[in-house]
Structure formats: structure tokens, C-alpha cells
Amino acid sequence: MNTPPLLSAVLPSIASATSTAFSQERTDAAVTDDPFLWLEEMEGPGALAWARGENEKTLGVLQSDPRYRPFYEQALLILQAKDRIADVPSEGGGLEQFWRDENQVRGVWRRTTRESDRSQHPKWETILDVDALAAAENRN
């Protein structure tokens, strides 16, 4: 069967428009029918309560393993060690790094020069102090 030229030119557009509309309907329906949509409000009371509950269940399972306490204590010693070596990736002309310790609990994004990094006491310039930002904005 031969399709008239005008119809041949219009059919792909109609098919595409119909397909797009159908796809949008399915997407809208899927979003509305999603029973876990409430989890997308990450700081909503329901989502936070659910996360706390899941964390408690998981922590219980982990802590019941006899290896938990020694692994936890070893990880804590490593994390709190005063003699950690800073991993400083090269970024352009300088060196940048995200650092956390007992004074910078949330962390600080900082940079130094190659020369300074080679010294005994590198001089760091703060790019972003996440702890100070959290305090200034009164947010975690």
C-alpha cells in the first residue's frame, strides 16, 4: 500500500507526539503510584524516622558480630591518629584537599602550594570551612 507523500511526512510526527504524551502519562502515573515517594523528602519527619529505624536494625546486626568491637576500635584509632599523612591531589598550580579531624568535624576544603606542602608545617588556605558554614547557617 502506497502512503500519500503528505501523510508520509506527517505520520512520524504524530507517532512521536503520541509516544511522548503516552510516556509522560506513564511517568506521571508512576510518580503518583509510588508508595515510597515520601522518602524523597530526605529531611521530612517520616523519611528521617524510617532511616533511624533502619540504622538501629543494622547497628544491632553489626554489633552482634564478635569482630565488631575490635574493628570499630581499630578504625577509631586510625581516624583519630595525629600522625596521619594528608592525601593531597594536585589541582592546577596548587594542591587541594578535604580534611577532617577533631577540630574540623564536618571538614574543611583547603589548599596549599607544592613548596609549602614539602615543608615540615605546610601553610593551608581555607577554601570552604564546612563547620563554620553549618554554624553560620544553623544547619547540619
C-alpha positions in Angstrom: 0.0 0.0 0.0 1.4 3.4 -1.0 1.1 6.2 1.5 0.5 9.7 0.1 3.6 11.9 0.4 1.9 14.4 2.8 0.7 11.6 5.1 4.2 10.0 5.0 5.7 13.3 6.2 3.1 13.8 9.0 2.9 10.2 10.4 6.3 10.2 12.1 5.4 13.5 13.9 2.1 12.1 15.0 3.7 8.9 16.2 6.4 10.8 18.1 3.9 13.2 19.8 1.6 10.3 20.8 4.6 8.3 22.1 5.8 11.3 24.1 2.4 12.0 25.6 1.9 8.4 26.5 5.4 8.2 28.0 4.6 11.3 30.1 1.3 9.8 31.3 3.1 6.7 32.4 5.8 8.7 34.2 3.2 10.8 36.0 1.2 7.7 36.9 4.4 6.0 38.2 5.3 9.0 40.3 1.8 9.2 41.8 1.6 5.4 42.4 5.0 5.2 44.0 4.4 4.1 47.6 7.9 5.3 48.6 7.5 8.9 47.3 7.6 10.2 50.8 11.3 9.0 51.1 12.3 11.7 48.5 11.7 14.4 51.1 15.0 13.5 52.7 14.7 15.7 55.7 11.0 15.0 56.2 9.9 13.6 59.6 8.7 10.3 58.0 11.9 9.7 56.0 14.1 10.6 59.0 12.2 8.3 61.3 12.4 5.5 58.7 16.2 6.0 58.3 16.7 6.0 62.1 14.8 2.7 62.4 16.8 1.1 59.6 20.1 2.3 61.2 19.1 0.8 64.5 18.3 -2.5 62.9 21.6 -2.5 61.0 23.7 -1.4 64.0 22.2 -4.3 66.1 23.2 -6.8 63.5 26.7 -5.3 63.2 27.2 -5.1 67.0 26.2 -8.7 67.5 29.2 -9.9 65.4 32.2 -10.6 67.7 34.5 -8.9 65.2 32.6 -5.6 65.5 34.3 -4.2 68.7 37.9 -4.8 67.6 37.2 -3.5 64.1 35.4 -0.4 65.5 38.3 0.4 67.9 40.9 -0.1 65.2 39.0 2.2 62.8 38.6 4.8 65.5 42.4 4.8 66.3 43.2 5.3 62.6 40.6 8.1 62.2 41.8 10.0 65.3 45.6 9.4 64.7 47.6 12.7 65.0 50.2 11.4 62.6 48.0 11.0 59.5 49.6 11.9 56.2 47.4 14.3 54.2 46.5 12.9 50.8 46.9 16.0 48.6 45.9 15.6 45.0 47.3 18.1 42.5 44.8 20.6 41.2 46.2 23.0 38.7 49.0 25.0 40.1 48.4 24.2 43.7 47.3 21.3 46.0 43.8 21.0 47.3 42.4 18.7 49.9 39.4 17.9 52.1 40.5 17.4 55.7 38.6 16.3 58.9 39.9 15.9 62.4 38.7 16.6 66.0 38.6 20.3 65.3 37.0 20.1 61.8 34.3 17.5 62.4 32.4 18.3 59.2 35.6 19.1 57.4 37.5 21.9 55.6 38.3 22.2 52.0 41.8 23.7 51.8 44.7 24.4 49.5 48.5 24.9 49.7 51.4 25.3 47.4 53.7 22.5 46.4 56.6 24.2 48.2 54.6 24.6 51.4 53.4 21.0 51.2 57.1 19.9 51.2 57.8 21.8 54.4 57.5 20.5 57.9 54.5 22.7 58.6 52.5 23.4 55.4 50.5 26.7 55.4 46.9 26.0 54.4 44.5 28.4 52.9 40.8 27.6 53.7 38.6 27.4 50.6 35.5 26.2 52.5 35.1 25.5 56.2 32.0 23.2 56.4 31.9 23.5 60.2 31.8 27.3 60.1 29.2 27.2 57.3 27.0 24.9 59.3 27.3 27.2 62.4 26.6 30.4 60.3 23.6 28.9 58.7 22.4 27.0 61.8 22.1 23.8 59.7 23.8 20.4 59.6 
